[in-house]
Amino acid sequence: MTTYWQQCGVNDDVSRIHRIYTVGTKADAQKSLNEMLNSVQTEATVDVQSASSVAPQADIDFYVGDTTGTRTSDAGAYYTSFMTAISGNQDKQISTSFAPDEENAADWSDPSTSVQQYSNAFNLMLEQAAAQGITVFKSSGDFGRTDQPGPKEIHSMSTSPYLVMVGGTTLPYQKVIDNKLISIPTERAWGNAEATSASDTKYGIFGASGGGFSAVNPTPRYQQGISGVNTYRAVTYLTYDKKQHKFVITKHPRVITGIGNSRNLPDVSGNADIQTGYATYVSGTVISVKGTGKHRKVIRTPSKQWSVSGGTSYTSPQMAGANAVMNSGRQTPVGFWNPQIYQFAQQTDSPFTVLDGTENNNLYYTGQPGMLYNQATGLGTINFEKLNEKFDSE
């Protein structure tokens, strides 16, 4: 964190990070952290770096639900961490880029509860957060209409109507990628098969803003009556190959239109494409294996890595940081965004830039010209000065 903050030119006092261990002990969490540099550590680092660089004077409460040495499931740890933060009522904005599982009964891993029961309990907890004036942000995912590549539309837990779901866009750029000139003239939804590297295409990995329809939550009242909600336009840019268990680029994509009847996501969006992405710094121990059989040797090497990456894991904590800035100096917090922002979006001086063009797609859902909402970028991108003025006038 110190190295990252110094590079950004912001407050590098690490004492402003406060760790709260919600499951397991500090010792077990530190032991797990020291074993190897992994994706979980990197994800958590991204969240803290993204939020703190937008709100450089804010303290950061970092909730650690490490299950090492416990019998707690991931779903249990996730719920416990949120309840600790919400019942403590110290933080007026919370962000997560993690999920315990998907909203899919067939793949749900916690035997103590069903997907719907867990979702209902989570919604009740988040309703408490809204009542306390806490704004909770969650990344919408990085694989378009699915959280992980698969034939069905499945999103990570949770798509709660009490969450501000944050999607991803691509900023304008022009680059040569795999000998192809890619030109993005205006900001649009994150999702472009042509800009996907040859390696990712080979393995069916296509980054795109998470969006679509919830499998477990009904359409919330604040979305009802908003143009574009529960109607959609989509293009089959990708086809799921059942034999290879991966997505492939469709040779002759077709346009699909239809209707939905559940919670639409995301709500808002911000830059998340790796092509227009963010610097990240992580340090830790990298493990490699040399030799085979009885000559196999595990080599542990200290590592310090700068990289450029993207994903809605960056945009969600950025929104939380921006919310912290808007909350500073206020006698009452901004509170739960969604009932407010869907009203703001209908006003003539809306703080949102609607991305309603048909080229605005997350490799499936597109914009619909003239509609306020679409399932690729939600209400669109945010002018935070205008949004702050709107909240101040409430």
N, C-alpha and C positions, 0 to 999 in steps of 0.2 A: 504494500500500500504506500509506503514512504516513497519508494522509487517512482511509482505511478503518479502520485500527487505532485512530486517535485517536477516531473516532466510536464504535467499539466499546468504548473504554476499556481496551485491552490494550496490551501491550508494543509500542511503535512503532519499535523499533531495526531499521532495514533491513539492518544488517550481518549479521543472522542468516539472510538469504537468500543462498545460494551457488549461482551458476549454473555448470553443467557443460555444455559444448558437445560433444555426442556426434557430430554430423555437421555439416560446414560450419564456418565460422569465426565468431568472435564479431562481427567487423566486418560480415559478411554478414547475420547474424541481427539486428544492431542496425539496419542499413540497411533491412531488410524491416520491422522494427518501426516505424521512423520514417515509412515511406511512407504508411501509412493505418491507422486504427483498424478492425480487422476481427474476425470471429467467432472466429478462432483465438486472437488476443490476449486477447479477452474470456474465452474458455474457460479459458485458462491462468491468467488473473487470478482467476477464480472458484475454481479448484482451490486456489491458494495462500491466498486469503482465507479460504475455508471451513476448510481444515486448520489454519491458523495461529490462527484465532480460537478454535478448540476447544482447541488446545495452544499457549497464548500464550508459553510459555517455551522452546518447541522451536526448534531451528535447522531451516531448510528447505533441502534440496538440490533444486534445480530443474533438471531434465534437459531440455536444448533440442536437439531433433533437427531443425534447420533445414536444408533441402535446397537452399537458394538457391545457385546456381553450382556444384552438384554433379550427378553422374549417379545419385545414390542415389534409389531409389524410396521412397514413403511406408512401404511394408511393411518395407523394409530399414532405414530410419531408426528406425522404431518398435522393431524387434527390437534394433538396436544400442543404443538408449537404455536399454532394459530390461537388456540384458546388461552395459552399463556400470555401472548401478546395482547389479545383483545380484553381479557379480564384484568390485566395489569393497567390498561388504559393510559399508558404513558406516551404511546406513539400515535399521532393523528394521521399517519399514512404508513401503509404496509405494502410491500411488494414481494411477489414470489415468481420465480421462473421454474420452480420445481413442481412436480405432481407425483402423488403416490401410485397412480395407476391410470388406466383409461376408463371412460364411461361406457364400458362394454362388459356385460354380465359374463360372457364366455371367457374373458381373460382376467376377470377380477381375482386378485390373489389373496384377499383377506377373508378367511372363512367365518369370521365373527359377525359379518354383516353383509347385506346385499348392496349392489351399486346404488339402488334407489334409496335404501335406508341411509346409507352414508351420505348421499347427496342431500337428503332432507335434513339430516343433522348438521351438515356443513352450512346449508342455507340458513338454518336457525341461528347458528353461531355468527354468521356474517350479517344477519339482520340485527343482531345485538351490536355489532361493530358500527353499522349505519346509524343506529339509535344513539350511539355514543359520539357520533361525529367523526368516525374514523373512515378514511377512504382506503379501500383495498384494491390494488392493481395486480393483474396477472397477465403474463405473456400468453398470446393466443396460439402459439405453436409455430413450427418452422417447416411444415410439410403440407401446406395448402389446406385442403379440406379434411386431411387425416393427421393425427398426431404422429403416427408412425405409418410408413407406407403400407397400404393394404387396400383391398377392393371396396370396403365400406367406409362411409364417413364416420370417423370416430375421433373424438377430441379428448384431451387429457382432463382428469378430474382437477378442477371443477369448472363447469360453464355456468356457475351460479349467477342469477340475475342481480345479486348483490355485489358482484365483482365488476370493476372496470376492466374489460378485456381489451388488451392492447395489441394491435396488429402491426404489420410492417410494410414499408414502402421502399422504393429505390429512388435515389436522387438522380438528377440528370448527369450523364457521363458519356464519354466516347472512349472505347478501349478496343484493342485487338485481343481476342480471347480464342486460343486454339486456331490461330490463323484466320479468324473471322472478325470483321469490324462490327462491333456492337455499339449502337448509338441510341441513347435514351434522351430525347429532347426535353421532356418535362417530367416532373415527379409523378410516379405512378405506383400501383401495387407491386410489392416484391413478388416476382415470379416470372421467369423468362427461360424457357428451355434452350433457346439459342445461346444464352450466356452461361449455361451450365457447362463445366469442364468436361472433356472427353472421359476422364476417369470417373467422375460422378455419374455421367450418363451411362457408362458401362455397367455400373452397379445399381442403377435405378434410383439414385439419390438426387432429388430435385428440391432445392430450397424454395420456399414460398410462404407468404403470410398465411397463418392459420385463420380459417374463417368458415362460415357455414351455419349449421343449425345444431342445436343441442339435442342429444338423444334422451335427456332425462328432465329438462326444465321447460315449462311452458313459456309462451311469449309474455314477458312482463308488461305491465300496464303502460310503463313509460315508452315502450316501443310501439305500442298499438296506435294505428292511425298515421304513422310516419311513412311517407312515400318510399317505396323500395323494400320495406320490412315485410317479410313473409311472401315476397315475390322475388324471383331471381332469373338472371340470364347467365348461362354457363357455356363454356366451350370445352370440348373433350381434347385438350392439348395432349393429355397423357392417357394411356390405356394400361390397365393392370394385366400383366401376363401371368396367368395362374400357374403355368408350368415352371416358369423361372422365379415366381414369387417376387416380382418387382414391377415397377412402372417402366414403360417404354414410350418413346415419342410416337404419337399417332400420325400416321401418314396423311390421313384425310380427316382432320378434326371437324366436328359438326357442332352447330349451335343448339342448345337446349334451353327451354324456358319452362318455368314451373312455379309452384307455390309451396310454402312451408307453413308450419303451425307450431313453432317452438321458439325458444330463446335464440335470437340471431346474434352472431358474433363475427368480428370484434365490434367494439364501440367506437374506438378512435385508433389512429395509426401514427407511426413515426418511422424514420429511416432505419432499416434493419438489414438491407442487402449487404453481403460481404464485399461486393464490388464497390460499395460506397460506405464501407464499414468503419470499425473503430479499433484503435490500438488497445491491446490488453497486455498486462505484464503479470506473469506468475513465476513463482520460484518453489522448488521442492526437490524431491529425490526421484530420479528416473530409474526404472529397473529394466535391465536387459539380461538375456540368457545367452551364455556362450557354451558351445559344446553340446553333446548328447549323452544319454545314459548316465553311467557312473562318473563320467567326465563333465557332466553338466554343471555349470557354475553360474550363480546369480550375481550379477554385477550391479552395484548401487552407485549412481553417479549424481552428485549435486547438479542442479540445473536452474538456470535463470533464462526465461524465455519472453521475448517480445513477439507478438503476433498481431495480425489484423484479422478481425473476424466480424461476423454479423449474426443476426437473429433477433427475435422478439424478446429474448432475454436481456437485450440492451435497452429496448424501448420502454419496457414496463418499469424498471427502476428509475429511468430518466423521468418518467411521468410522476413517480413518487417524489423524486427530488424537486421537480417543479412545483408540486403541490406543497412541499415543505416551505419553499420560498414564498408561495402565495399565502400560506398560513402564518408566516412570521409577522408579528405585529398585530394580528387580528385578535379581537376579544373572543370571538366564536370561530371554530374551524370551518373551513369550506364544506367539509362533510361529504356524504355520499354523492358522487358526481351525477350518476345516470339520470335521475328524474329531472335534474337541472339542465344538463347539457342537451338532452333531446328537445327541451323547450327552446333553449338558445338557438339550436340548429334551425328552427322554424322562423326565426326572427330575421328581419331585413339586414341587420348588422351582425350577422352570425360570426362567431369566432372561428368557424371551421371552413377550410377549403375543401369542397366536395370534389372527389375524384370519381366522376361519373361516366367517363368515357369507356367505350367497349374494349379499348386496349388496356384498361386498368383491370388486370386479372391476376389471380393467384394460381395460375395454371388450371383453373376451373371456373370459379365464379368471376364475373366481370361487373363493371359498372353498368348502370342503365341511364342513358342521357335524360337529364331533367329530374332524376330521383335524388332525394336527400341522402339515402342510405344504400349501401351495397355490402355484400357478404365478403368482399375482398379487403376493403379498407374502412368499413363502418361509416361513421359520419365524416371521415376524412382526417386531414392534418389540422393542427391547432395553432392559432395565433394566440400565444399565452398572454400578451398584453391585453388583448380584447377579452380573453377568458377571465382574467383577473378582474377586469372592470365589471364584467357580468356578475361574477360572484360577489363583488363589493356592493352591487346594486340590489342584491337579493334581500 
